[in-house]
Every structure is written in C-alpha cells, then in structure tokens.
Amino acid sequence: MNFKSRHSLPFLFALSLVSFSINSSCKEDKKIIKTTEVPFTKEGELTLFKATTDSLVSKLDIEIADTEYDTQTGLMYRNSMKEHQGMLFVFPDERPRSFYMKNTRFALDIIYLDQSKSIVSFQENAQPLNESSLPSHVPAMYVLEVNAGLVSKWRLEVGDKMEFSKN
C-alpha cells in the first residue's frame, strides 16, 4: 500500500460518517405540516324566495365575506359544508364577477345576485380544485356559495330573490 492510499481510507471513512450524520439530521428536522379544518362561523341568516310566488325556497346560516381577505379566501381549505349553510360574498359595487375553485375541496353551486338581491345567473356543480373561470356573465353585487346540487334541488331560477341579515 502506498502513502496516498493508506491515508485516504480513514479520510473517506470520516467523510462518509459526516455525510451520514448530515443526512440523518436533515431527515429528523422535516416536520409534517397539518392543515386544520376551518370551522363554519354563523355570521347571519339568508332566505331565498321564488320571484313568481314569494314562497320560501330555503333558509340558510351564512358566513359573510365582505373584506378583501375573506373574498379572496372564501371556502378554501375546507372539507365540507352542511346543507343548511352557505357563504355570502358582499361586494361594494355591481359588476361582472368571476370565481374559481382553487383550493376548494368540495363541489359548489355559485349563485350570482344583483344589487336588488335578485338571482342573475349561477354556475352549478363547480368542481373541487378546478381553477377554470366561473363567470357571472352579467353584473352582480352578491355571490352565494352553497353545496353542489342545491340550485337544482331548490329549483332556483334567474329572478328569484334573497334576503339576509347579519348577526
């Protein structure tokens, strides 16, 4: 064995040991990040009525999204919502709106309403996590998100109305 080989062996062993230690400690430092379920917080009540008969369609407990943060976040990062719950987005003006389902984990019906609180359009069965645009096609000031299938179940139509109150 020559001089170079004899001294390289302990060096390689030491280098391997250091490398193993670094890799092991890095693996131990990794932490599992858990996201917590965002709870529903009742902030008001909403009632839907048929335009032609004024008959009651449904009553909902609602969360109200009326700040920049709330309107940007909406129902993201939640796993579900009960049938008698919804989220009402309240905007300061009436104009065409567009929503998408980024980071939204369950299907929704999106109901667009004008300044007079009449339904102007809706997007049914918006698919979870889909980032495609879901436009109102006409000016809207309010947007109501409910579980997918409720627009059909309630037989909602353009022109039907809502009323809401804050807690």
Z-matrix of the N, CA and C atoms (Angstrom, degrees):
N
C 1 1.442
C 2 1.524 1 107.79
N 3 1.300 2 116.86 1 133.70
C 4 1.456 3 118.74 2 178.57
C 5 1.530 4 110.40 3 -89.04
N 6 1.300 5 116.54 4 171.65
C 7 1.468 6 123.44 5 -175.86
C 8 1.535 7 112.04 6 -57.55
N 9 1.318 8 115.70 7 -44.94
C 10 1.458 9 120.86 8 -176.81
C 11 1.516 10 110.70 9 -62.33
N 12 1.304 11 119.12 10 -45.30
C 13 1.461 12 122.85 11 -177.34
C 14 1.519 13 111.08 12 -67.42
N 15 1.333 14 116.75 13 -41.46
C 16 1.451 15 120.91 14 -177.28
C 17 1.527 16 111.58 15 -62.64
N 18 1.322 17 118.38 16 -38.00
C 19 1.470 18 121.22 17 -178.38
C 20 1.519 19 112.38 18 -87.36
N 21 1.288 20 118.93 19 -18.19
C 22 1.467 21 121.93 20 179.41
C 23 1.514 22 111.63 21 -73.87
N 24 1.311 23 117.08 22 -33.52
C 25 1.446 24 121.22 23 -177.01
C 26 1.535 25 112.21 24 -60.57
N 27 1.333 26 119.93 25 -51.27
C 28 1.476 27 119.07 26 177.13
C 29 1.524 28 111.96 27 -62.78
N 30 1.319 29 117.03 28 -35.30
C 31 1.462 30 120.48 29 179.62
C 32 1.534 31 110.54 30 -64.20
N 33 1.335 32 116.07 31 -45.50
C 34 1.468 33 119.65 32 178.69
C 35 1.523 34 111.19 33 -63.58
N 36 1.333 35 116.90 34 -38.75
C 37 1.453 36 120.62 35 177.67
C 38 1.538 37 110.62 36 -62.66
N 39 1.330 38 116.02 37 -45.21
C 40 1.469 39 120.70 38 179.26
C 41 1.521 40 110.89 39 -63.82
N 42 1.323 41 117.28 40 -41.60
C 43 1.462 42 121.90 41 178.68
C 44 1.528 43 110.79 42 -62.97
N 45 1.316 44 117.01 43 -41.18
C 46 1.469 45 121.12 44 177.78
C 47 1.518 46 110.90 45 -63.55
N 48 1.323 47 116.74 46 -41.97
C 49 1.459 48 121.88 47 179.90
C 50 1.524 49 111.03 48 -63.36
N 51 1.323 50 117.46 49 -44.33
C 52 1.462 51 121.74 50 178.45
C 53 1.529 52 109.71 51 -63.28
N 54 1.315 53 117.06 52 -44.64
C 55 1.466 54 121.84 53 179.87
C 56 1.524 55 110.75 54 -60.40
N 57 1.341 56 116.90 55 -44.13
C 58 1.459 57 121.37 56 178.04
C 59 1.527 58 111.05 57 -61.86
N 60 1.322 59 116.51 58 -42.58
C 61 1.468 60 121.10 59 -179.84
C 62 1.516 61 111.12 60 -62.79
N 63 1.324 62 116.48 61 -43.21
C 64 1.469 63 120.22 62 -179.91
C 65 1.519 64 110.29 63 -64.67
N 66 1.322 65 116.95 64 -46.23
C 67 1.462 66 120.15 65 179.78
C 68 1.515 67 112.12 66 -63.52
N 69 1.330 68 117.05 67 -40.28
C 70 1.457 69 120.36 68 179.74
C 71 1.515 70 111.29 69 -65.19
N 72 1.328 71 116.95 70 -43.82
C 73 1.460 72 119.34 71 -178.47
C 74 1.519 73 110.90 72 -68.61
N 75 1.329 74 118.91 73 -33.08
C 76 1.469 75 121.23 74 177.59
C 77 1.512 76 110.59 75 -64.96
N 78 1.323 77 116.71 76 -39.43
C 79 1.460 78 120.26 77 -179.91
C 80 1.525 79 110.45 78 -66.02
N 81 1.329 80 116.33 79 -36.89
C 82 1.460 81 119.64 80 179.73
C 83 1.521 82 111.93 81 -70.15
N 84 1.343 83 117.81 82 -27.64
C 85 1.456 84 121.29 83 -178.54
C 86 1.517 85 113.23 84 -76.52
N 87 1.339 86 116.96 85 -17.94
C 88 1.470 87 119.31 86 -179.98
C 89 1.512 88 108.61 87 -67.61
N 90 1.307 89 115.31 88 132.80
C 91 1.453 90 120.12 89 -179.53
C 92 1.519 91 109.24 90 -117.92
N 93 1.296 92 115.96 91 144.68
C 94 1.454 93 120.62 92 176.70
C 95 1.522 94 107.28 93 -82.38
N 96 1.319 95 114.86 94 124.04
C 97 1.463 96 120.01 95 -179.56
C 98 1.518 97 108.47 96 -95.20
N 99 1.292 98 115.83 97 119.55
C 100 1.461 99 121.24 98 178.89
C 101 1.516 100 108.68 99 -103.83
N 102 1.331 101 115.84 100 133.79
C 103 1.452 102 118.76 101 174.17
C 104 1.523 103 107.35 102 -93.66
N 105 1.296 104 116.76 103 139.20
C 106 1.455 105 120.02 104 179.95
C 107 1.524 106 109.43 105 -95.24
N 108 1.299 107 115.18 106 145.94
C 109 1.457 108 121.49 107 178.87
C 110 1.531 109 108.67 108 -66.31
N 111 1.314 110 115.98 109 131.80
C 112 1.459 111 120.72 110 177.32
C 113 1.532 112 106.42 111 -82.34
N 114 1.318 113 118.06 112 119.95
C 115 1.467 114 119.62 113 -177.29
C 116 1.530 115 111.62 114 -76.52
N 117 1.325 116 115.32 115 152.29
C 118 1.460 117 121.02 116 173.97
C 119 1.521 118 108.39 117 -74.01
N 120 1.311 119 116.33 118 133.49
C 121 1.460 120 121.78 119 177.71
C 122 1.520 121 108.63 120 -121.95
N 123 1.306 122 116.82 121 111.09
C 124 1.462 123 120.95 122 -179.18
C 125 1.523 124 109.22 123 -67.01
N 126 1.347 125 115.71 124 119.99
C 127 1.464 126 121.36 125 179.78
C 128 1.521 127 112.14 126 -118.54
N 129 1.327 128 115.83 127 -1.54
C 130 1.454 129 119.87 128 179.65
C 131 1.512 130 111.25 129 177.41
N 132 1.334 131 114.45 130 -176.23
C 133 1.467 132 121.77 131 178.35
C 134 1.512 133 108.63 132 -129.88
N 135 1.326 134 115.68 133 145.93
C 136 1.454 135 121.93 134 -178.46
C 137 1.521 136 108.82 135 -132.83
N 138 1.322 137 115.87 136 139.59
C 139 1.454 138 121.77 137 177.73
C 140 1.526 139 109.04 138 -124.44
N 141 1.327 140 116.31 139 135.04
C 142 1.463 141 122.37 140 175.92
C 143 1.523 142 109.20 141 -106.68
N 144 1.342 143 115.85 142 137.38
C 145 1.463 144 122.44 143 -179.11
C 146 1.517 145 110.39 144 -126.87
N 147 1.333 146 116.45 145 148.36
C 148 1.463 147 121.29 146 171.14
C 149 1.526 148 107.60 147 -73.33
N 150 1.313 149 116.48 148 134.84
C 151 1.468 150 121.06 149 -178.74
C 152 1.524 151 111.75 150 -67.68
N 153 1.321 152 117.24 151 -37.56
C 154 1.463 153 120.96 152 -174.42
C 155 1.514 154 113.64 153 -74.18
N 156 1.349 155 117.54 154 -30.67
C 157 1.464 156 119.64 155 -174.56
C 158 1.521 157 113.84 156 -122.80
N 159 1.321 158 118.14 157 -6.17
C 160 1.463 159 123.08 158 -173.11
C 161 1.522 160 113.26 159 60.20
N 162 1.333 161 116.87 160 14.57
C 163 1.457 162 119.38 161 -179.59
C 164 1.529 163 109.97 162 -76.66
N 165 1.321 164 114.66 163 148.90
C 166 1.455 165 122.39 164 -178.57
C 167 1.527 166 110.08 165 -68.29
N 168 1.322 167 115.99 166 131.22
C 169 1.464 168 121.26 167 176.44
C 170 1.522 169 109.17 168 -98.54
N 171 1.328 170 116.35 169 -50.40
C 172 1.465 171 120.61 170 -178.14
C 173 1.523 172 110.63 171 -164.81
N 174 1.325 173 114.91 172 154.20
C 175 1.468 174 122.10 173 171.56
C 176 1.518 175 107.63 174 -117.34
N 177 1.328 176 115.50 175 137.70
C 178 1.461 177 121.09 176 -177.97
C 179 1.514 178 111.51 177 -130.85
N 180 1.322 179 115.59 178 147.61
C 181 1.456 180 121.49 179 163.78
C 182 1.521 181 104.69 180 -85.06
N 183 1.325 182 117.50 181 137.16
C 184 1.463 183 119.78 182 -176.38
C 185 1.524 184 112.51 183 -129.10
N 186 1.308 185 113.47 184 149.87
C 187 1.458 186 122.39 185 162.64
C 188 1.514 187 104.42 186 -96.56
N 189 1.312 188 117.35 187 146.71
C 190 1.463 189 121.18 188 -178.38
C 191 1.522 190 109.34 189 -114.74
N 192 1.315 191 114.93 190 124.41
C 193 1.467 192 121.43 191 177.30
C 194 1.528 193 106.90 192 -105.36
N 195 1.327 194 115.91 193 103.94
C 196 1.466 195 119.35 194 -177.89
C 197 1.532 196 112.59 195 -133.51
N 198 1.329 197 116.07 196 10.23
C 199 1.467 198 120.68 197 173.67
C 200 1.526 199 107.84 198 -113.41
N 201 1.311 200 116.58 199 163.50
C 202 1.470 201 120.88 200 179.32
C 203 1.527 202 110.66 201 -57.06
N 204 1.318 203 117.57 202 -46.22
C 205 1.464 204 121.23 203 -179.76
C 206 1.525 205 111.08 204 -62.23
N 207 1.329 206 116.73 205 -48.45
C 208 1.468 207 120.54 206 -178.31
C 209 1.527 208 112.13 207 -62.71
N 210 1.326 209 117.29 208 -40.17
C 211 1.465 210 118.89 209 -179.36
C 212 1.528 211 111.42 210 -71.78
N 213 1.320 212 117.94 211 -29.95
C 214 1.467 213 120.43 212 177.36
C 215 1.531 214 111.88 213 -76.39
N 216 1.323 215 117.40 214 -31.49
C 217 1.458 216 121.69 215 -176.62
C 218 1.522 217 112.32 216 -89.02
N 219 1.327 218 117.61 217 -43.82
C 220 1.461 219 121.06 218 178.91
C 221 1.513 220 113.14 219 52.56
N 222 1.336 221 115.98 220 -128.77
C 223 1.462 222 121.70 221 -177.83
C 224 1.532 223 112.61 222 -98.53
N 225 1.323 224 116.21 223 18.82
C 226 1.465 225 119.76 224 179.05
C 227 1.529 226 110.49 225 -60.15
N 228 1.320 227 114.31 226 149.96
C 229 1.466 228 123.89 227 174.15
C 230 1.523 229 114.18 228 66.68
N 231 1.325 230 116.97 229 17.72
C 232 1.462 231 120.24 230 175.29
C 233 1.523 232 107.86 231 -108.07
N 234 1.317 233 115.60 232 153.08
C 235 1.463 234 119.68 233 -177.48
C 236 1.516 235 113.44 234 -96.07
N 237 1.328 236 117.09 235 -20.33
C 238 1.465 237 119.85 236 -177.48
C 239 1.531 238 109.57 237 -169.96
N 240 1.323 239 113.23 238 174.51
C 241 1.457 240 120.68 239 175.74
C 242 1.536 241 105.84 240 -151.15
N 243 1.302 242 117.98 241 142.44
C 244 1.466 243 120.69 242 179.50
C 245 1.527 244 110.31 243 -71.54
N 246 1.324 245 115.81 244 157.00
C 247 1.463 246 121.07 245 -175.39
C 248 1.527 247 112.85 246 -61.51
N 249 1.314 248 117.71 247 -31.58
C 250 1.466 249 120.73 248 -178.08
C 251 1.540 250 112.17 249 -90.55
N 252 1.338 251 116.73 250 16.73
C 253 1.460 252 121.45 251 -179.84
C 254 1.523 253 110.62 252 -119.51
N 255 1.338 254 115.43 253 156.03
C 256 1.455 255 120.77 254 176.20
C 257 1.512 256 110.29 255 -160.03
N 258 1.317 257 114.75 256 171.03
C 259 1.462 258 120.07 257 175.17
C 260 1.522 259 107.77 258 -120.41
N 261 1.324 260 115.80 259 127.13
C 262 1.458 261 122.16 260 178.33
C 263 1.523 262 109.13 261 -106.49
N 264 1.330 263 115.89 262 121.30
C 265 1.455 264 122.35 263 175.44
C 266 1.526 265 107.67 264 -94.15
N 267 1.310 266 116.42 265 126.72
C 268 1.461 267 122.30 266 -179.29
C 269 1.525 268 107.63 267 -115.53
N 270 1.325 269 116.31 268 118.12
C 271 1.461 270 121.35 269 -178.94
C 272 1.527 271 110.04 270 -107.12
N 273 1.324 272 117.82 271 155.66
C 274 1.463 273 120.92 272 -176.84
C 275 1.530 274 113.89 273 -75.71
N 276 1.338 275 117.10 274 -13.75
C 277 1.460 276 120.08 275 -178.59
C 278 1.526 277 110.51 276 -144.21
N 279 1.307 278 113.84 277 167.06
C 280 1.462 279 120.84 278 179.84
C 281 1.529 280 108.25 279 -102.76
N 282 1.327 281 116.07 280 120.09
C 283 1.467 282 121.23 281 177.76
C 284 1.526 283 108.05 282 -161.85
N 285 1.334 284 117.44 283 167.63
C 286 1.467 285 118.57 284 177.57
C 287 1.529 286 110.66 285 -57.82
N 288 1.308 287 116.72 286 137.18
C 289 1.465 288 123.12 287 -178.52
C 290 1.526 289 109.25 288 -119.34
N 291 1.314 290 114.84 289 157.50
C 292 1.452 291 120.24 290 175.13
C 293 1.521 292 108.54 291 -146.44
N 294 1.315 293 115.93 292 129.61
C 295 1.455 294 122.30 293 178.75
C 296 1.517 295 109.08 294 -116.54
N 297 1.332 296 116.57 295 167.52
C 298 1.452 297 122.47 296 172.75
C 299 1.523 298 107.62 297 -148.99
N 300 1.322 299 115.89 298 171.58
C 301 1.464 300 120.80 299 -171.55
C 302 1.534 301 113.64 300 -106.67
N 303 1.320 302 117.13 301 24.08
C 304 1.461 303 120.65 302 179.78
C 305 1.534 304 109.85 303 -55.17
N 306 1.320 305 116.02 304 128.93
C 307 1.466 306 123.44 305 178.44
C 308 1.533 307 114.13 306 59.65
N 309 1.332 308 117.18 307 17.07
C 310 1.466 309 121.30 308 175.73
C 311 1.521 310 106.41 309 -100.81
N 312 1.317 311 117.29 310 120.65
C 313 1.461 312 122.48 311 -167.00
C 314 1.524 313 115.13 312 -92.91
N 315 1.317 314 118.69 313 -0.60
C 316 1.470 315 119.83 314 179.20
C 317 1.527 316 108.99 315 -140.15
N 318 1.330 317 115.67 316 153.21
C 319 1.461 318 121.80 317 -175.11
C 320 1.533 319 111.40 318 -69.82
N 321 1.331 320 115.10 319 144.58
C 322 1.463 321 121.45 320 -177.50
C 323 1.525 322 111.79 321 -132.77
N 324 1.318 323 115.30 322 156.37
C 325 1.460 324 123.06 323 162.25
C 326 1.522 325 105.33 324 -102.59
N 327 1.327 326 116.76 325 133.39
C 328 1.461 327 122.40 326 -178.52
C 329 1.519 328 107.96 327 -113.87
N 330 1.326 329 116.08 328 119.32
C 331 1.467 330 122.39 329 -174.36
C 332 1.525 331 108.45 330 -111.28
N 333 1.326 332 116.76 331 121.52
C 334 1.465 333 122.54 332 179.91
C 335 1.523 334 109.25 333 -98.78
N 336 1.350 335 115.70 334 133.53
C 337 1.465 336 121.32 335 -178.39
C 338 1.523 337 109.80 336 -129.39
N 339 1.322 338 116.02 337 148.38
C 340 1.467 339 120.24 338 -178.80
C 341 1.524 340 111.28 339 -88.44
N 342 1.318 341 114.93 340 -173.61
C 343 1.469 342 122.04 341 -176.84
C 344 1.530 343 111.96 342 -59.95
N 345 1.329 344 117.37 343 -31.18
C 346 1.464 345 120.48 344 179.88
C 347 1.530 346 112.36 345 -86.88
N 348 1.350 347 116.59 346 7.85
C 349 1.468 348 124.02 347 177.06
C 350 1.528 349 113.01 348 69.36
N 351 1.339 350 115.22 349 30.38
C 352 1.465 351 121.55 350 174.17
C 353 1.518 352 109.61 351 -101.91
N 354 1.311 353 116.81 352 141.39
C 355 1.467 354 120.92 353 178.39
C 356 1.523 355 109.21 354 -66.30
N 357 1.335 356 115.71 355 127.50
C 358 1.466 357 120.58 356 178.86
C 359 1.528 358 111.33 357 -108.85
N 360 1.327 359 117.92 358 -23.98
C 361 1.465 360 121.88 359 176.51
C 362 1.519 361 108.97 360 -172.46
N 363 1.313 362 115.83 361 170.50
C 364 1.458 363 120.29 362 174.57
C 365 1.514 364 110.36 363 -153.87
N 366 1.311 365 114.26 364 158.84
C 367 1.462 366 123.50 365 174.69
C 368 1.525 367 105.44 366 -120.27
N 369 1.321 368 115.64 367 114.74
C 370 1.461 369 119.84 368 -177.74
C 371 1.523 370 111.37 369 -93.78
N 372 1.333 371 114.40 370 147.00
C 373 1.453 372 123.20 371 173.77
C 374 1.529 373 113.71 372 54.14
N 375 1.318 374 116.36 373 47.95
C 376 1.469 375 121.63 374 175.10
C 377 1.523 376 107.66 375 -64.32
N 378 1.323 377 116.25 376 126.35
C 379 1.458 378 122.00 377 -171.89
C 380 1.531 379 113.34 378 -81.22
N 381 1.334 380 116.51 379 141.11
C 382 1.468 381 120.98 380 -179.86
C 383 1.525 382 112.26 381 -54.82
N 384 1.327 383 115.24 382 140.46
C 385 1.465 384 124.72 383 173.02
C 386 1.527 385 114.43 384 64.15
N 387 1.311 386 118.56 385 7.20
C 388 1.462 387 122.20 386 -179.48
C 389 1.534 388 108.66 387 -83.92
N 390 1.320 389 116.47 388 127.55
C 391 1.465 390 120.41 389 -177.41
C 392 1.524 391 113.22 390 -97.23
N 393 1.328 392 117.44 391 13.29
C 394 1.467 393 120.40 392 176.45
C 395 1.522 394 109.91 393 -68.33
N 396 1.310 395 115.86 394 147.05
C 397 1.455 396 121.89 395 179.75
C 398 1.533 397 110.72 396 -69.38
N 399 1.324 398 115.62 397 136.04
C 400 1.460 399 122.71 398 177.90
C 401 1.535 400 107.51 399 -121.88
N 402 1.334 401 116.77 400 83.15
C 403 1.466 402 121.05 401 -171.52
C 404 1.529 403 114.46 402 -79.61
N 405 1.324 404 114.62 403 157.54
C 406 1.463 405 121.07 404 176.15
C 407 1.530 406 111.39 405 -80.58
N 408 1.313 407 117.79 406 -22.93
C 409 1.474 408 125.52 407 -178.19
C 410 1.530 409 113.40 408 69.47
N 411 1.309 410 117.78 409 -16.42
C 412 1.473 411 123.10 410 177.21
C 413 1.522 412 108.08 411 -142.72
N 414 1.322 413 118.31 412 163.78
C 415 1.464 414 119.66 413 179.83
C 416 1.538 415 112.91 414 -59.86
N 417 1.323 416 115.49 415 139.59
C 418 1.468 417 122.50 416 178.03
C 419 1.525 418 108.69 417 -142.15
N 420 1.321 419 115.14 418 148.25
C 421 1.462 420 121.15 419 177.87
C 422 1.536 421 111.08 420 -113.82
N 423 1.325 422 115.44 421 -23.09
C 424 1.457 423 122.25 422 -179.83
C 425 1.530 424 108.94 423 -125.99
N 426 1.325 425 115.37 424 147.59
C 427 1.457 426 120.75 425 174.51
C 428 1.527 427 106.99 426 -135.84
N 429 1.317 428 115.35 427 127.94
C 430 1.459 429 121.17 428 179.85
C 431 1.527 430 108.73 429 -112.95
N 432 1.333 431 116.17 430 124.10
C 433 1.458 432 121.26 431 175.51
C 434 1.525 433 108.99 432 -105.52
N 435 1.336 434 114.68 433 127.50
C 436 1.460 435 122.01 434 177.67
C 437 1.531 436 107.86 435 -133.75
N 438 1.307 437 116.55 436 168.96
C 439 1.462 438 120.25 437 178.12
C 440 1.527 439 110.87 438 -59.20
N 441 1.330 440 115.29 439 145.01
C 442 1.460 441 121.37 440 179.35
C 443 1.525 442 110.34 441 -58.61
N 444 1.321 443 115.38 442 139.92
C 445 1.460 444 122.04 443 178.24
C 446 1.510 445 114.18 444 99.15
N 447 1.341 446 117.43 445 -15.42
C 448 1.472 447 119.29 446 -176.29
C 449 1.530 448 112.54 447 -74.41
N 450 1.327 449 118.83 448 -32.46
C 451 1.470 450 120.45 449 177.14
C 452 1.523 451 109.16 450 -58.11
N 453 1.321 452 116.38 451 -44.93
C 454 1.463 453 121.42 452 179.20
C 455 1.534 454 110.96 453 -69.16
N 456 1.319 455 116.64 454 -46.24
C 457 1.471 456 121.42 455 -179.42
C 458 1.523 457 111.24 456 -58.83
N 459 1.334 458 116.36 457 -41.60
C 460 1.456 459 120.92 458 -179.22
C 461 1.527 460 112.62 459 -83.89
N 462 1.324 461 117.29 460 -6.18
C 463 1.471 462 123.49 461 -178.19
C 464 1.536 463 111.78 462 55.67
N 465 1.323 464 115.16 463 44.34
C 466 1.457 465 120.06 464 179.32
C 467 1.521 466 110.77 465 -69.06
N 468 1.318 467 115.05 466 147.42
C 469 1.458 468 121.64 467 178.75
C 470 1.524 469 109.42 468 -136.98
N 471 1.313 470 115.27 469 157.01
C 472 1.459 471 119.96 470 173.07
C 473 1.524 472 107.26 471 -56.71
N 474 1.335 473 116.73 472 133.29
C 475 1.461 474 122.09 473 -177.76
C 476 1.518 475 112.95 474 104.64
N 477 1.344 476 118.02 475 -24.18
C 478 1.462 477 119.94 476 176.30
C 479 1.530 478 108.28 477 -61.63
N 480 1.317 479 116.72 478 157.29
C 481 1.465 480 121.92 479 -169.88
C 482 1.514 481 113.20 480 -120.08
N 483 1.320 482 113.49 481 162.37
C 484 1.478 483 119.60 482 173.25
C 485 1.511 484 109.09 483 -133.62
N 486 1.313 485 114.41 484 156.76
C 487 1.456 486 123.85 485 168.60
C 488 1.525 487 105.75 486 -132.74
N 489 1.331 488 116.53 487 146.66
C 490 1.458 489 118.32 488 176.22
C 491 1.517 490 109.94 489 -145.68
N 492 1.316 491 114.29 490 157.60
C 493 1.468 492 120.67 491 175.06
C 494 1.518 493 108.33 492 -138.25
N 495 1.323 494 114.76 493 147.95
C 496 1.460 495 120.75 494 176.68
C 497 1.519 496 108.86 495 -91.59
N 498 1.336 497 115.90 496 150.77
C 499 1.472 498 120.17 497 176.47
C 500 1.503 499 110.56 498 -66.10
